[in-house]
Amino acid sequence: MMTDGASHSGRDGPQDDFRSALLGLIPHLRAFARGLCGRPDLADDLVQETVMKAWAARERYEAGTNMKAWTFRILRNHFLNEIRRSSRMTEMDEGAEDLHLVAAPAQEDALHVSDLQSALYRLPKERREALLLVGAGGFSYEEAAQVCGVPVGTIKSRVARGRAQLMAILGE
Amino acid sequence: MLSKPHGTRPGQPRSERPASRKLAAPRWADELRKLYDDVVSEPLPDSFNDLLKKLDRADDD
């Protein structure tokens, strides 16, 4: 069944490479998405949509460049758009900015919610994502800057402030 | 108690404060990494099985 795709044309070689690389990134995309929004179900929706977007945009990916950073950037921008959209949809709720996507970790997961997790969701999302990328995902400052579309110095300062704030919240 | 407090020698630059060493690997940093790595190593939920088919379909459009 899967081999049907190969009969389309000879272009499928690089396409297949792209596809397996993309699919290989899914576990990482899930971890980043989970960290961003805190809700496993919504995080997985974000990842699926990200994969579809990345696939649709594959012509724009330059082979040999950092595909992980490229897909993380798509995910991150999609996430921010969804937040904006959901806050427009709920604008009756004054100040309910991150309402659905960045809920405090879901009730049903209460057993798994650590102090760290709840502290993480009290950070501004810019700091949270910087910490996730650099502190958890092993991204360099440069790669994280690429994902977030900001200068390297901005990432460094977000990481530093995020760390300081986390430690203050956790009392370490 | 060690009787020779190395850190108090007058000419010593204070660049190696104990505090900065502690910052290198606080407990929460390991926990943060674990939080992330645990998701990376989770098996993919079934909902991802359809994704491959969706990619194929997207190709045909």
gemmi code that builds the backbone of each chain (N, CA, C; Angstrom):
import gemmi

chains = {
    "A": [
        ("MET", (0.820, -1.210, 0.000), (0.000, 0.000, 0.000), (0.851, 1.257, 0.000)),
        ("MET", (1.803, 1.285, 0.913), (2.628, 2.487, 1.002), (3.451, 2.670, -0.262)),
        ("THR", (3.721, 1.559, -0.968), (4.600, 1.659, -2.127), (3.891, 2.265, -3.330)),
        ("ASP", (2.568, 2.372, -3.250), (1.838, 3.007, -4.345), (2.407, 4.383, -4.679)),
        ("GLY", (2.798, 5.080, -3.632), (3.306, 6.435, -3.818), (4.494, 6.477, -4.761)),
        ("ALA", (5.274, 5.412, -4.752), (6.500, 5.406, -5.531), (6.212, 5.363, -7.029)),
        ("SER", (4.994, 4.965, -7.384), (4.697, 4.827, -8.807), (4.331, 6.166, -9.441)),
        ("HIS", (4.124, 7.202, -8.614), (3.753, 8.502, -9.182), (4.776, 8.995, -10.191)),
        ("SER", (6.012, 9.068, -9.750), (7.039, 9.595, -10.624), (8.391, 9.338, -10.005)),
        ("GLY", (9.417, 9.736, -10.710), (10.767, 9.541, -10.216), (11.177, 10.558, -9.168)),
        ("ARG", (10.327, 11.550, -8.930), (10.692, 12.582, -7.953), (10.610, 12.073, -6.532)),
        ("ASP", (10.115, 10.851, -6.371), (9.777, 10.418, -5.026), (10.964, 10.165, -4.109)),
        ("GLY", (12.158, 10.029, -4.681), (13.313, 9.782, -3.830), (13.499, 10.843, -2.766)),
        ("PRO", (13.769, 12.080, -3.188), (13.930, 13.150, -2.202), (12.677, 13.371, -1.362)),
        ("GLN", (11.520, 13.171, -1.966), (10.269, 13.328, -1.223), (10.205, 12.318, -0.083)),
        ("ASP", (10.606, 11.086, -0.393), (10.598, 10.055, 0.638), (11.575, 10.390, 1.745)),
        ("ASP", (12.736, 10.928, 1.364), (13.716, 11.337, 2.366), (13.114, 12.400, 3.262)),
        ("PHE", (12.468, 13.359, 2.608), (11.862, 14.448, 3.369), (10.821, 13.878, 4.316)),
        ("ARG", (10.016, 12.968, 3.772), (8.940, 12.429, 4.589), (9.459, 11.627, 5.773)),
        ("SER", (10.456, 10.795, 5.546), (10.917, 10.027, 6.709), (11.601, 10.925, 7.719)),
        ("ALA", (12.311, 11.947, 7.234), (12.919, 12.883, 8.186), (11.830, 13.589, 8.996)),
        ("LEU", (10.783, 13.985, 8.296), (9.681, 14.692, 8.961), (9.021, 13.795, 10.013)),
        ("LEU", (8.745, 12.564, 9.622), (8.100, 11.647, 10.555), (9.018, 11.343, 11.743)),
        ("GLY", (10.315, 11.301, 11.463), (11.272, 11.051, 12.536), (11.310, 12.163, 13.570)),
        ("LEU", (10.872, 13.342, 13.167), (10.893, 14.481, 14.089), (9.655, 14.541, 14.979)),
        ("ILE", (8.658, 13.723, 14.665), (7.390, 13.797, 15.401), (7.558, 13.682, 16.922)),
        ("PRO", (8.354, 12.727, 17.408), (8.496, 12.650, 18.873), (9.028, 13.947, 19.479)),
        ("HIS", (9.935, 14.601, 18.784), (10.481, 15.861, 19.288), (9.454, 16.981, 19.209)),
        ("LEU", (8.715, 16.988, 18.107), (7.659, 17.991, 17.974), (6.620, 17.819, 19.084)),
        ("ARG", (6.318, 16.576, 19.414), (5.339, 16.317, 20.478), (5.840, 16.844, 21.816)),
        ("ALA", (7.127, 16.633, 22.077), (7.680, 17.088, 23.357), (7.645, 18.613, 23.447)),
        ("PHE", (7.980, 19.263, 22.361), (7.974, 20.727, 22.342), (6.539, 21.252, 22.484)),
        ("ALA", (5.639, 20.650, 21.734), (4.240, 21.093, 21.777), (3.647, 20.885, 23.166)),
        ("ARG", (3.966, 19.759, 23.767), (3.457, 19.467, 25.114), (3.956, 20.507, 26.099)),
        ("GLY", (5.226, 20.851, 25.950), (5.787, 21.861, 26.829), (5.171, 23.232, 26.603)),
        ("LEU", (4.876, 23.539, 25.346), (4.297, 24.841, 25.045), (2.904, 24.972, 25.618)),
        ("CYS", (2.066, 23.964, 25.387), (0.667, 24.162, 25.742), (0.207, 23.357, 26.936)),
        ("GLY", (0.972, 22.364, 27.337), (0.640, 21.675, 28.568), (-0.495, 20.676, 28.487)),
        ("ARG", (-1.177, 20.635, 27.339), (-2.301, 19.701, 27.216), (-1.955, 18.655, 26.170)),
        ("PRO", (-1.799, 17.397, 26.593), (-1.375, 16.357, 25.646), (-2.248, 16.266, 24.393)),
        ("ASP", (-3.571, 16.358, 24.559), (-4.448, 16.208, 23.390), (-4.261, 17.366, 22.418)),
        ("LEU", (-4.253, 18.582, 22.947), (-4.070, 19.735, 22.071), (-2.678, 19.758, 21.466)),
        ("ALA", (-1.705, 19.319, 22.254), (-0.330, 19.281, 21.753), (-0.245, 18.365, 20.538)),
        ("ASP", (-0.893, 17.211, 20.616), (-0.846, 16.285, 19.490), (-1.575, 16.834, 18.268)),
        ("ASP", (-2.658, 17.567, 18.497), (-3.324, 18.229, 17.366), (-2.371, 19.211, 16.690)),
        ("LEU", (-1.685, 19.980, 17.524), (-0.723, 20.942, 16.988), (0.340, 20.244, 16.143)),
        ("VAL", (0.806, 19.114, 16.648), (1.864, 18.397, 15.935), (1.347, 17.879, 14.598)),
        ("GLN", (0.158, 17.302, 14.601), (-0.391, 16.779, 13.344), (-0.544, 17.899, 12.321)),
        ("GLU", (-1.064, 19.016, 12.784), (-1.239, 20.147, 11.867), (0.107, 20.673, 11.383)),
        ("THR", (1.081, 20.639, 12.289), (2.427, 21.078, 11.911), (3.014, 20.188, 10.827)),
        ("VAL", (2.840, 18.886, 10.994), (3.379, 17.962, 10.002), (2.718, 18.199, 8.645)),
        ("MET", (1.409, 18.420, 8.655), (0.716, 18.699, 7.393), (1.220, 19.996, 6.757)),
        ("LYS", (1.425, 21.001, 7.589), (1.922, 22.276, 7.076), (3.339, 22.132, 6.518)),
        ("ALA", (4.158, 21.407, 7.244), (5.540, 21.218, 6.800), (5.560, 20.458, 5.477)),
        ("TRP", (4.677, 19.474, 5.378), (4.605, 18.686, 4.154), (4.169, 19.573, 2.991)),
        ("ALA", (3.174, 20.391, 3.235), (2.677, 21.274, 2.183), (3.739, 22.299, 1.773)),
        ("ALA", (4.606, 22.636, 2.713), (5.606, 23.675, 2.449), (6.963, 23.076, 2.084)),
        ("ARG", (6.982, 21.786, 1.764), (8.282, 21.118, 1.618), (9.145, 21.704, 0.513)),
        ("GLU", (8.512, 22.316, -0.477), (9.291, 22.944, -1.553), (10.144, 24.087, -1.013)),
        ("ARG", (9.669, 24.677, 0.073), (10.380, 25.833, 0.619), (11.488, 25.440, 1.587)),
        ("TYR", (11.558, 24.158, 1.898), (12.631, 23.718, 2.785), (13.909, 23.545, 1.976)),
        ("GLU", (14.974, 24.160, 2.430), (16.248, 24.011, 1.737), (16.973, 22.796, 2.275)),
        ("ALA", (17.175, 21.833, 1.392), (17.834, 20.604, 1.819), (19.176, 20.926, 2.458)),
        ("GLY", (19.490, 20.208, 3.502), (20.776, 20.408, 4.154), (20.721, 21.411, 5.295)),
        ("THR", (19.653, 22.222, 5.348), (19.531, 23.130, 6.485), (18.867, 22.384, 7.644)),
        ("ASN", (18.785, 23.043, 8.760), (18.314, 22.407, 9.987), (16.798, 22.169, 9.953)),
        ("MET", (16.449, 20.927, 9.648), (15.030, 20.614, 9.480), (14.284, 20.637, 10.812)),
        ("LYS", (14.987, 20.267, 11.852), (14.340, 20.268, 13.165), (13.937, 21.702, 13.535)),
        ("ALA", (14.862, 22.630, 13.379), (14.549, 24.032, 13.689), (13.430, 24.544, 12.775)),
        ("TRP", (13.468, 24.117, 11.537), (12.456, 24.549, 10.563), (11.057, 24.092, 10.984)),
        ("THR", (10.950, 22.821, 11.365), (9.632, 22.304, 11.765), (9.197, 22.884, 13.117)),
        ("PHE", (10.156, 23.074, 14.005), (9.805, 23.667, 15.305), (9.267, 25.082, 15.117)),
        ("ARG", (9.827, 25.763, 14.140), (9.364, 27.129, 13.884), (7.921, 27.116, 13.368)),
        ("ILE", (7.632, 26.157, 12.497), (6.259, 26.031, 11.992), (5.305, 25.747, 13.151)),
        ("LEU", (5.709, 24.818, 14.002), (4.877, 24.461, 15.155), (4.642, 25.669, 16.070)),
        ("ARG", (5.711, 26.359, 16.338), (5.654, 27.489, 17.250), (4.757, 28.595, 16.698)),
        ("ASN", (4.899, 28.902, 15.413), (4.058, 29.945, 14.813), (2.596, 29.515, 14.761)),
        ("HIS", (2.392, 28.264, 14.479), (1.033, 27.743, 14.450), (0.392, 27.846, 15.839)),
        ("PHE", (1.168, 27.480, 16.840), (0.697, 27.569, 18.226), (0.287, 29.004, 18.573)),
        ("LEU", (1.146, 29.959, 18.223), (0.841, 31.356, 18.546), (-0.404, 31.834, 17.797)),
        ("ASN", (-0.542, 31.405, 16.557), (-1.748, 31.766, 15.798), (-3.004, 31.200, 16.445)),
        ("GLU", (-2.887, 29.974, 16.917), (-4.043, 29.342, 17.561), (-4.412, 30.073, 18.848)),
        ("ILE", (-3.398, 30.514, 19.580), (-3.677, 31.274, 20.799), (-4.410, 32.557, 20.456)),
        ("ARG", (-3.921, 33.248, 19.423), (-4.567, 34.503, 19.026), (-6.000, 34.240, 18.594)),
        ("ARG", (-6.160, 33.162, 17.833), (-7.488, 32.842, 17.340), (-8.430, 32.513, 18.497)),
        ("SER", (-7.936, 31.711, 19.429), (-8.828, 31.294, 20.511), (-9.116, 32.465, 21.450)),
        ("SER", (-8.188, 33.425, 21.519), (-8.502, 34.562, 22.388), (-9.471, 35.512, 21.684)),
        ("ARG", (-9.420, 35.533, 20.342), (-10.444, 36.308, 19.630), (-11.814, 35.677, 19.836)),
        ("MET", (-11.825, 34.362, 19.784), (-13.091, 33.659, 19.913), (-13.688, 33.792, 21.309)),
        ("THR", (-12.832, 34.076, 22.273), (-13.338, 34.159, 23.645), (-13.132, 35.554, 24.189)),
        ("GLU", (-13.273, 36.551, 23.312), (-12.920, 37.888, 23.764), (-13.883, 38.425, 24.819)),
        ("MET", (-14.990, 37.738, 25.027), (-15.869, 38.113, 26.131), (-15.135, 37.950, 27.458)),
        ("ASP", (-14.257, 36.972, 27.482), (-13.455, 36.770, 28.682), (-12.294, 37.734, 28.695)),
        ("GLU", (-12.437, 38.812, 29.409), (-11.367, 39.795, 29.466), (-10.081, 39.154, 29.967)),
        ("GLY", (-9.022, 39.373, 29.212), (-7.714, 38.944, 29.688), (-7.497, 37.443, 29.689)),
        ("ALA", (-8.424, 36.713, 29.070), (-8.248, 35.260, 29.043), (-7.345, 34.906, 27.874)),
        ("GLU", (-6.120, 35.335, 27.950), (-5.250, 35.304, 26.785), (-4.948, 33.894, 26.301)),
        ("ASP", (-4.365, 33.141, 27.174), (-3.890, 31.833, 26.738), (-4.931, 30.753, 26.983)),
        ("LEU", (-6.146, 31.179, 27.066), (-7.210, 30.394, 27.650), (-7.137, 28.885, 27.431)),
        ("HIS", (-7.393, 28.459, 26.204), (-7.527, 27.016, 26.038), (-6.201, 26.313, 25.838)),
        ("LEU", (-5.346, 26.957, 25.055), (-4.132, 26.258, 24.676), (-3.117, 26.198, 25.801)),
        ("VAL", (-3.091, 27.251, 26.589), (-2.167, 27.197, 27.709), (-2.948, 27.191, 28.992)),
        ("ALA", (-3.621, 26.116, 29.185), (-4.311, 25.944, 30.444), (-3.260, 25.570, 31.468)),
        ("ALA", (-3.573, 25.805, 32.711), (-2.744, 25.165, 33.707), (-2.881, 23.682, 33.383)),
        ("PRO", (-1.836, 22.920, 33.630), (-1.889, 21.511, 33.249), (-3.233, 20.880, 33.626)),
        ("ALA", (-3.759, 20.111, 32.698), (-5.130, 19.639, 32.811), (-5.396, 18.864, 34.092)),
        ("GLN", (-6.611, 19.006, 34.572), (-7.030, 18.355, 35.813), (-6.764, 16.853, 35.803)),
        ("GLU", (-7.133, 16.248, 34.677), (-7.031, 14.785, 34.631), (-5.598, 14.296, 34.745)),
        ("ASP", (-4.664, 15.228, 34.530), (-3.258, 14.844, 34.633), (-2.668, 15.192, 35.998)),
        ("ALA", (-3.544, 15.579, 36.894), (-3.063, 16.129, 38.164), (-1.992, 15.254, 38.810)),
        ("LEU", (-2.120, 13.958, 38.640), (-1.162, 13.064, 39.266), (0.248, 13.263, 38.728)),
        ("HIS", (0.317, 13.703, 37.462), (1.635, 13.799, 36.841), (2.211, 15.208, 36.893)),
        ("VAL", (1.430, 16.121, 37.421), (1.888, 17.506, 37.401), (2.864, 17.759, 38.537)),
        ("SER", (4.069, 18.107, 38.170), (5.080, 18.365, 39.183), (5.099, 19.850, 39.501)),
        ("ASP", (5.826, 20.193, 40.556), (6.007, 21.606, 40.875), (6.634, 22.321, 39.700)),
        ("LEU", (7.563, 21.633, 39.068), (8.253, 22.256, 37.936), (7.267, 22.607, 36.835)),
        ("GLN", (6.382, 21.662, 36.531), (5.415, 21.909, 35.463), (4.532, 23.105, 35.782)),
        ("SER", (4.028, 23.147, 37.005), (3.148, 24.280, 37.283), (3.928, 25.587, 37.289)),
        ("ALA", (5.185, 25.524, 37.719), (6.018, 26.734, 37.671), (6.238, 27.167, 36.226)),
        ("LEU", (6.459, 26.174, 35.368), (6.728, 26.439, 33.953), (5.575, 27.209, 33.314)),
        ("TYR", (4.356, 26.867, 33.697), (3.202, 27.513, 33.069), (2.875, 28.860, 33.694)),
        ("ARG", (3.639, 29.221, 34.701), (3.473, 30.576, 35.231), (4.438, 31.552, 34.565)),
        ("LEU", (5.350, 31.031, 33.765), (6.278, 31.910, 33.051), (5.585, 32.513, 31.831)),
        ("PRO", (6.026, 33.715, 31.424), (5.559, 34.226, 30.129), (5.953, 33.225, 29.041)),
        ("LYS", (5.113, 33.089, 28.020), (5.356, 31.998, 27.075), (6.663, 32.134, 26.316)),
        ("GLU", (7.158, 33.377, 26.168), (8.449, 33.561, 25.486), (9.581, 32.916, 26.292)),
        ("ARG", (9.491, 33.066, 27.604), (10.543, 32.469, 28.443), (10.388, 30.963, 28.501)),
        ("ARG", (9.133, 30.535, 28.564), (8.884, 29.094, 28.612), (9.434, 28.419, 27.363)),
        ("GLU", (9.157, 28.988, 26.204), (9.623, 28.330, 24.987), (11.145, 28.366, 24.892)),
        ("ALA", (11.754, 29.457, 25.341), (13.215, 29.538, 25.307), (13.827, 28.468, 26.202)),
        ("LEU", (13.249, 28.290, 27.390), (13.756, 27.260, 28.298), (13.534, 25.866, 27.744)),
        ("LEU", (12.380, 25.676, 27.113), (12.095, 24.367, 26.531), (13.113, 24.019, 25.449)),
        ("LEU", (13.379, 24.989, 24.592), (14.276, 24.726, 23.473), (15.706, 24.505, 23.947)),
        ("VAL", (16.195, 25.424, 24.770), (17.606, 25.379, 25.159), (17.829, 24.445, 26.349)),
        ("GLY", (16.944, 24.545, 27.342), (17.152, 23.785, 28.569), (16.721, 22.336, 28.452)),
        ("ALA", (15.701, 22.077, 27.626), (15.189, 20.712, 27.546), (15.500, 20.064, 26.205)),
        ("GLY", (15.318, 20.800, 25.132), (15.445, 20.207, 23.804), (16.863, 20.152, 23.275)),
        ("GLY", (17.796, 20.750, 24.003), (19.177, 20.707, 23.570), (19.492, 21.587, 22.374)),
        ("PHE", (18.646, 22.566, 22.090), (18.927, 23.502, 21.002), (20.020, 24.474, 21.442)),
        ("SER", (20.865, 24.857, 20.478), (21.810, 25.920, 20.771), (21.039, 27.237, 20.810)),
        ("TYR", (21.666, 28.264, 21.366), (21.019, 29.584, 21.375), (20.700, 30.010, 19.933)),
        ("GLU", (21.608, 29.705, 19.028), (21.428, 30.110, 17.635), (20.215, 29.412, 17.024)),
        ("GLU", (20.104, 28.109, 17.284), (18.962, 27.359, 16.740), (17.652, 27.848, 17.345)),
        ("ALA", (17.679, 28.097, 18.638), (16.467, 28.577, 19.306), (16.062, 29.934, 18.744)),
        ("ALA", (17.054, 30.768, 18.456), (16.774, 32.078, 17.874), (16.110, 31.924, 16.511)),
        ("GLN", (16.574, 30.932, 15.769), (16.001, 30.626, 14.460), (14.539, 30.185, 14.602)),
        ("VAL", (14.288, 29.340, 15.589), (12.921, 28.861, 15.806), (11.984, 30.023, 16.163)),
        ("CYS", (12.462, 30.900, 17.020), (11.600, 31.972, 17.516), (11.648, 33.226, 16.658)),
        ("GLY", (12.555, 33.268, 15.701), (12.648, 34.432, 14.837), (13.078, 35.698, 15.566)),
        ("VAL", (13.994, 35.543, 16.510), (14.507, 36.698, 17.246), (16.036, 36.612, 17.282)),
        ("PRO", (16.699, 37.733, 17.633), (18.165, 37.687, 17.735), (18.633, 36.747, 18.847)),
        ("VAL", (19.852, 36.247, 18.681), (20.420, 35.318, 19.654), (20.438, 35.927, 21.060)),
        ("GLY", (20.768, 37.213, 21.130), (20.829, 37.882, 22.432), (19.489, 37.844, 23.163)),
        ("THR", (18.430, 37.944, 22.388), (17.090, 37.901, 22.991), (16.831, 36.541, 23.616)),
        ("ILE", (17.233, 35.486, 22.906), (17.054, 34.136, 23.445), (17.864, 33.972, 24.723)),
        ("LYS", (19.115, 34.451, 24.677), (19.964, 34.319, 25.871), (19.313, 34.981, 27.066)),
        ("SER", (18.765, 36.180, 26.830), (18.185, 36.872, 27.971), (16.883, 36.212, 28.424)),
        ("ARG", (16.113, 35.669, 27.474), (14.888, 34.958, 27.883), (15.210, 33.714, 28.695)),
        ("VAL", (16.259, 33.014, 28.271), (16.654, 31.816, 29.019), (17.099, 32.208, 30.427)),
        ("ALA", (17.914, 33.245, 30.498), (18.424, 33.669, 31.813), (17.284, 34.120, 32.725)),
        ("ARG", (16.386, 34.920, 32.164), (15.260, 35.399, 32.982), (14.319, 34.255, 33.350)),
        ("GLY", (14.122, 33.368, 32.399), (13.256, 32.219, 32.662), (13.818, 31.355, 33.783)),
        ("ARG", (15.134, 31.123, 33.729), (15.772, 30.329, 34.780), (15.615, 30.992, 36.135)),
        ("ALA", (15.901, 32.296, 36.151), (15.836, 33.023, 37.416), (14.419, 32.976, 37.979)),
        ("GLN", (13.460, 33.156, 37.086), (12.063, 33.173, 37.537), (11.624, 31.791, 38.032)),
        ("LEU", (12.030, 30.757, 37.304), (11.708, 29.388, 37.738), (12.272, 29.122, 39.126)),
        ("MET", (13.517, 29.526, 39.308), (14.154, 29.259, 40.594), (13.474, 30.036, 41.707)),
        ("ALA", (13.040, 31.250, 41.379), (12.336, 32.036, 42.389), (11.019, 31.362, 42.759)),
        ("ILE", (10.293, 30.877, 41.739), (9.016, 30.217, 42.001), (9.230, 28.937, 42.803)),
        ("LEU", (10.256, 28.196, 42.414), (10.496, 26.907, 43.068), (11.209, 27.064, 44.401)),
        ("GLY", (11.700, 28.271, 44.654), (12.407, 28.514, 45.902), (13.734, 27.801, 45.981)),
        ("GLU", (14.371, 27.603, 44.828), (15.692, 26.948, 44.860), (16.818, 27.966, 44.927)),
    ],
    "B": [
        ("MET", (34.409, 21.472, 59.507), (34.852, 22.745, 58.926), (36.293, 22.685, 58.472)),
        ("LEU", (36.535, 23.036, 57.241), (37.907, 23.119, 56.770), (38.517, 24.401, 57.325)),
        ("SER", (39.750, 24.274, 57.768), (40.334, 25.429, 58.444), (40.896, 26.445, 57.456)),
        ("LYS", (41.104, 26.017, 56.211), (41.694, 26.961, 55.259), (40.666, 27.389, 54.213)),
        ("PRO", (40.043, 28.490, 54.452), (39.057, 28.975, 53.477), (39.750, 29.595, 52.267)),
        ("HIS", (39.881, 28.791, 51.206), (40.626, 29.241, 50.028), (40.047, 30.507, 49.429)),
        ("GLY", (38.773, 30.655, 49.513), (38.106, 31.744, 48.819), (38.428, 33.123, 49.363)),
        ("THR", (39.039, 33.201, 50.525), (39.222, 34.514, 51.139), (40.608, 35.092, 50.901)),
        ("ARG", (41.411, 34.402, 50.100), (42.717, 34.993, 49.806), (42.514, 36.329, 49.097)),
        ("PRO", (43.253, 37.337, 49.521), (42.987, 38.691, 49.056), (43.100, 38.872, 47.540)),
        ("GLY", (44.127, 38.279, 46.914), (44.342, 38.528, 45.489), (43.425, 37.723, 44.581)),
        ("GLN", (42.656, 36.828, 45.146), (41.851, 35.884, 44.367), (40.654, 36.563, 43.672)),
        ("PRO", (40.593, 36.437, 42.359), (39.382, 36.955, 41.705), (38.176, 36.129, 42.123)),
        ("ARG", (37.030, 36.772, 42.191), (35.849, 36.065, 42.706), (35.019, 35.406, 41.607)),
        ("SER", (35.705, 35.020, 40.540), (34.950, 34.498, 39.397), (34.349, 33.116, 39.669)),
        ("GLU", (34.981, 32.359, 40.571), (34.463, 31.008, 40.789), (33.678, 30.911, 42.081)),
        ("ARG", (32.626, 31.703, 42.157), (31.785, 31.627, 43.337), (31.073, 30.282, 43.370)),
        ("PRO", (30.905, 29.735, 44.551), (30.192, 28.464, 44.659), (28.796, 28.555, 44.035)),
        ("ALA", (28.183, 29.723, 44.139), (26.822, 29.886, 43.641), (26.730, 29.593, 42.148)),
        ("SER", (27.750, 30.020, 41.392), (27.676, 29.822, 39.953), (27.866, 28.355, 39.590)),
        ("ARG", (28.555, 27.633, 40.445), (28.690, 26.197, 40.181), (27.350, 25.500, 40.428)),
        ("LYS", (26.641, 26.000, 41.423), (25.360, 25.391, 41.738), (24.366, 25.598, 40.595)),
        ("LEU", (24.506, 26.749, 39.908), (23.615, 27.042, 38.792), (23.809, 26.078, 37.626)),
        ("ALA", (24.978, 25.446, 37.587), (25.288, 24.605, 36.436), (24.274, 23.479, 36.264)),
        ("ALA", (23.863, 22.843, 37.337), (22.917, 21.736, 37.187), (21.953, 21.640, 38.354)),
        ("PRO", (21.058, 22.605, 38.457), (20.078, 22.511, 39.534), (19.105, 21.367, 39.243)),
        ("ARG", (18.432, 20.940, 40.272), (17.547, 19.788, 40.135), (16.463, 20.008, 39.077)),
        ("TRP", (15.926, 21.228, 39.078), (14.826, 21.478, 38.144), (15.261, 21.375, 36.693)),
        ("ALA", (16.552, 21.651, 36.442), (17.023, 21.590, 35.061), (16.995, 20.143, 34.552)),
        ("ASP", (17.390, 19.222, 35.435), (17.314, 17.801, 35.065), (15.865, 17.381, 34.874)),
        ("GLU", (15.029, 17.913, 35.748), (13.614, 17.554, 35.690), (12.973, 18.068, 34.401)),
        ("LEU", (13.377, 19.265, 34.017), (12.864, 19.867, 32.785), (13.254, 19.010, 31.576)),
        ("ARG", (14.497, 18.587, 31.579), (14.971, 17.760, 30.476), (14.236, 16.425, 30.462)),
        ("LYS", (13.993, 15.902, 31.639), (13.314, 14.615, 31.736), (11.875, 14.730, 31.240)),
        ("LEU", (11.241, 15.833, 31.601), (9.870, 16.096, 31.165), (9.773, 15.997, 29.637)),
        ("TYR", (10.751, 16.600, 29.008), (10.804, 16.658, 27.544), (11.176, 15.282, 26.972)),
        ("ASP", (12.229, 14.695, 27.534), (12.704, 13.409, 27.014), (11.656, 12.308, 27.183)),
        ("ASP", (10.881, 12.387, 28.254), (9.846, 11.374, 28.466), (8.824, 11.399, 27.340)),
        ("VAL", (8.481, 12.587, 26.872), (7.531, 12.672, 25.770), (8.182, 12.153, 24.490)),
        ("VAL", (9.451, 12.507, 24.287), (10.149, 12.035, 23.082), (10.126, 10.510, 23.013)),
        ("SER", (10.265, 9.851, 24.152), (10.349, 8.394, 24.102), (8.992, 7.700, 24.237)),
        ("GLU", (7.920, 8.476, 24.376), (6.584, 7.852, 24.383), (6.307, 7.214, 23.028)),
        ("PRO", (5.612, 6.067, 23.021), (5.166, 5.549, 21.732), (4.123, 6.504, 21.146)),
        ("LEU", (4.093, 6.618, 19.828), (3.142, 7.535, 19.208), (1.719, 7.031, 19.390)),
        ("PRO", (0.808, 7.931, 19.736), (-0.597, 7.534, 19.848), (-1.151, 7.105, 18.483)),
        ("ASP", (-2.218, 6.325, 18.513), (-2.810, 5.804, 17.284), (-3.197, 6.895, 16.302)),
        ("SER", (-3.556, 8.052, 16.858), (-4.007, 9.132, 15.976), (-2.952, 9.471, 14.922)),
        ("PHE", (-1.709, 9.091, 15.191), (-0.656, 9.416, 14.236), (-0.580, 8.422, 13.082)),
        ("ASN", (-1.254, 7.284, 13.233), (-1.242, 6.314, 12.134), (-1.846, 6.891, 10.866)),
        ("ASP", (-2.885, 7.698, 11.054), (-3.582, 8.258, 9.899), (-2.769, 9.336, 9.203)),
        ("LEU", (-1.788, 9.827, 9.901), (-1.035, 10.952, 9.364), (-0.349, 10.589, 8.045)),
        ("LEU", (0.209, 9.391, 8.015), (0.861, 8.934, 6.783), (-0.109, 8.943, 5.612)),
        ("LYS", (-1.310, 8.433, 5.874), (-2.315, 8.390, 4.809), (-2.683, 9.810, 4.381)),
        ("LYS", (-2.784, 10.681, 5.383), (-3.112, 12.076, 5.057), (-2.038, 12.700, 4.176)),
        ("LEU", (-0.788, 12.372, 4.479), (0.301, 12.913, 3.654), (0.174, 12.408, 2.226)),
        ("ASP", (-0.143, 11.138, 2.088), (-0.305, 10.573, 0.747), (-1.434, 11.250, 0.006)),
        ("ARG", (-2.521, 11.452, 0.723), (-3.680, 12.079, 0.096), (-3.350, 13.521, -0.308)),
        ("ALA", (-2.659, 14.205, 0.582), (-2.283, 15.592, 0.289), (-1.459, 15.648, -0.987)),
        ("ASP", (-0.696, 14.586, -1.205), (0.128, 14.485, -2.409), (-0.692, 14.420, -3.673)),
        ("ASP", (-1.807, 13.713, -3.579), (-2.619, 13.508, -4.779), (-3.391, 14.756, -5.191)),
        ("ASP", (-3.591, 15.646, -4.214), (-4.386, 16.841, -4.531), (-3.655, 17.807, -5.455)),
    ],
}
model = gemmi.Model(1)
for chain_id, residues in chains.items():
    chain = gemmi.Chain(chain_id)
    for i, (resn, *xyz) in enumerate(residues, 1):
        res = gemmi.Residue()
        res.name, res.seqid = resn, gemmi.SeqId(i, " ")
        for name, pos in zip(("N", "CA", "C"), xyz):
            atom = gemmi.Atom()
            atom.name, atom.element = name, gemmi.Element(name[0])
            atom.pos, atom.b_iso = gemmi.Position(*pos), 0.0
            res.add_atom(atom)
        chain.add_residue(res)
    model.add_chain(chain)
structure = gemmi.Structure()
structure.add_model(model)
structure.setup_entities()
